[in-house]
Amino acid sequence: MIEMVNRSADDQEFYWSIEIPGLTQGQANELLSIVRDSAMGLEPILVNPEKFLTLHIDRATAKALRVGLLSVEPNPIVDGVRESVDDWLTSAGEDSG
């Protein structure tokens, strides 16, 4: 997946990304170059699916994930994921408690 970061949109709390299933590493690199060379002012980030799990989950799933994370013994990894989920839910006016 190529995640698009618009450096001119620093005031945005969130930004859009595009996922293109089925890309090979070569195709992803080619798209990265095309976008980088465009006049859009974007700096794409190549995400290696062998090293990173990228989740696109809906609000109900995020809430269920938060409940599950609250039942796990606190540790830096769990706390970080829970904080990310809480931040995302809170930004949309959801109660993070």
N, C-alpha and C positions, 0 to 999 in steps of 0.2 A: 504494500500500500504506500502511496505517496501522500504525505500530509503536507498541506499547503499552508505556509505561514506568510501572512501579508505584513511586512514590516511597517507599512504606513497605517496599519490599523491597530496600533498599540493601545488605543483607548478602548478597544473591544475586550470584554472579559473572555469571550469565546469566539472561535472562528470556525468556519466550515472546512471540511476535508472531503476528499474524493477517494473512494475505494474502487479499484478496478480489479475484480476477481479474474484469475487465470493468467496474470502477467508472468512472464519469465523474468529472471534477473536482468537479462539483456534488454528486454522491452521496458522494464521499470527504469533502467539507467537512461535509455533513449528518451523516454518521456520526461525524466528529470532534466535532461539537457535542453529539450524543447521548451519546457516551462521556464527554466532559468534564463534562456536566451530570448524569451518573449519580452514584450514591453509591459507586462503586467506588474512588474515590480515585486514578484513573489520569489521566495527562496524555499524550494521544496526540500523535504527531509525524506530520505529513503529509509523505509522501515523493513528490516530483515525478518521475515516470518519465522525463521528458525531460531531467532533470539528474542523476539518480542511477541507477546500476545496482545492483540488489539481488540478490544471489546466495543461493540456498538450495542448498548442495551437501552431498553426503554425505562421510563420512570418507575413502573411497577417492579421491574426486575432489580433496579437499583435499590429500591426500598427493601426488597427481600434480601438482597445481598448485604445491606447494612445490618439488618436484623441478625443474619447469620454471623457476620463479623463481630457483633457485640457479644456473642456467646463463646468466642474464642479467647484463650488466654492472651492478654495484651503483649505485643512485641512490636518492634519498629516496622516490620513489613506489614503486618495486619493493621497497625495504627495508621500507616501511610495510605493504604488502600481505603480504609474507612474514612479518613479525612478527605480524600479525593471525592468519594461518593457523597459525603456530607456537604462538601463545598458545592458540588454540582446541583444537588437537590435544593440547598439553601438559596442558590442564585436564582432559582425559578420560584422562590417563595414557599418552598416546602419546609416543614419543620424538620430539623435534623436530629431531634431528640428521640 
